[in-house]
């Protein structure tokens, strides 16, 4: 509770009826901190497009939170905005990793519906077709973790097994898929 009070004293968090002041404040912040925010986001994401998206997401969060400081140039304002930026970039990083539908099988990568770069002697391998050869217990785990992007905990709850069992089944499924690709 003390921490929360200290934060509210440090920053002037104002819920305003007049949105014009907030818009003007955000425009000033954008002009002043946009490059610094981009640099912070780029350090986290290592991708210019994603860094730009992270900056925009951070400003949306700031607008939704209706954060307002009396002085745009204050250290408190700068620290707060950079902190929001770091969190926005980290959130986007985690989202980016999930959206790639990345499956790693022994150092080889499979993206989305196709296994890119796997030399099977023919065309690219269809992931759905590959995982359909798994036994039902392994298929269910791979489907939850890799296709539906559920966490280990969510998968365990859905399948009614322990988290350790989910990890072990996923590990075994990866081995079986790697063997199937080699054949």
N, C-alpha and C positions, 0 to 999 in steps of 0.2 A: 504494500500500500504506500509506504514512504517513497519508494522508487517512482511510482506513478505520479505522486504529488510533485516530486522534484522535476519530473519531465514536464508536467503541465506548467510549472513556474518558469522553466527554461525557455519554452517556446510559447508563443502566443497562438494557441489553437482556437480559432474563432469560427463559429458557425454563423455565417452571414446570411441575411435575407436578400441582400443586394448582391447578385452574382457578378456584377460588373467589376467590383473591387477584386474579387478572387481571380477573374480572368486577367485583369491588368497585372496582378501580382504574379500569376503563372507565366505571363508573357515576359515579364522582367526576369524571372527565374530561368526561363528557357534561354533567353538571350545571354544571360550571365553564366549559366552552368551547363549548357548543352554540350560543349566540347569536353569538359571535365567528366560529365556523365558518360559520354560516348567512350572516353578512354578507360574508365572504370569497367564499363560493360565489355569492351573489347578484350581487356585483360582476363576477364572471366570466361568469355565465350570463344575468343580467338576466331571470330568471323564477323566481317563488317556488316553484313545484312542483319544477322541476329543481334548485333550490338545496337543497330538503329532501332530494331523492334523493341529491344529492352528499354531504350531511352523513352520511346513512346509509351510503353506499358507503365514505366515509372511515373511519367507525367499524368497518365490516366489515374493511377493510384493516388497521386497527390491531389488531383482534382476531385476525385470521389471522397477523399478524406477531408476536403475543404481546409487544408492546412494553410495558415496565414501567419506570417511574421511581420512585425512592424518595419524591420529593416532587412531588405533583401540581401544586403552585403554582410550581415552579421555572421559570426562563426557558427552560431546555433543553427541558423537557416542552412548554411552550407553543409554542415555535418548531417543534418536531418535529411537533406536532399540526397547526399551521397550515400547515406545508409539505405534509403529507400531504393536507390539505384542498384546498390550491391544486391539487395534482396530480390529485386526484379530480375537482375541478370542471372542470379542463381536459380530462381524459379524457372526462367526460360531455359536455362541449361538442362534442368531436370526434365522439362517438358520436351525439349529437343531430343533427348536420349530416348524417351518413351515413344515419341512419334515416329522414330526411325524404324520401329519394329525390328530392332536389331537382335539377331540371334548369333551367338558366337559358339562355334563348334570346333574346338581344338585349334584356335588361331585363325580359322577361316570364317568369313563373314557371310551371312545371308541377310539381305535387306528386303523388307516388304514381302511381296508375293513371289519374288524370284531370288534365286541364289546367285548373286552377281559374282562373276569371276571364278566359278567352280568349273573346272574343265572336266566334263563328264564324257567327252568324246562326241557329244551331240550338242543340243541346244541347252539353254539354261534350265535348271531344275525348278519345278513348281513345288513350293514349300507345302502347300495343302496336300499335294499328291504324296510328298515324302512322309509327312507326319501321319498320313492315313495308314501307313504300313505298321505303325506302332501298335502295341497292345493297348486296350482301352484305358488301363490305369496310367500309362505313360502319355497317351494321347491327351487325356483330360488335363494333365499337369501342363503339358506344352501349350495346349490351347488356352488355358487360363493365363499362364505367365507370359507367353510370347505373342499370342494373337489378340487376346482381350486386354493385355497390359495390366493384369491384376497383380497385386503385391503377393509375396509369399504368404503373409498372414491371411489375406482375403481368399487366396486359393485354398489354403488349409481349411478355412471355415466353410467354403463352398463345397469342398470334397469330403469334409468330415474326417480329415486326417491331420496329423501333427505337422508343424512347420518343418521339422527335421526330415520327416518322410517326404514332404513336397520337394525339398532341396535334393534329397537322394534320388527320387524318381526323375527329377529334371536332369540330374547329372547322368543317370543311366540312359535316359532318352537321348541325350546329346551323343553319348557313345554309340548307341545303336544307329542314330542318323549319320554319324560320321562313317561308320562301317558301311551303311547303305550307299553313301555317296561314293566311297572307294570302289564298290562293286560296280 
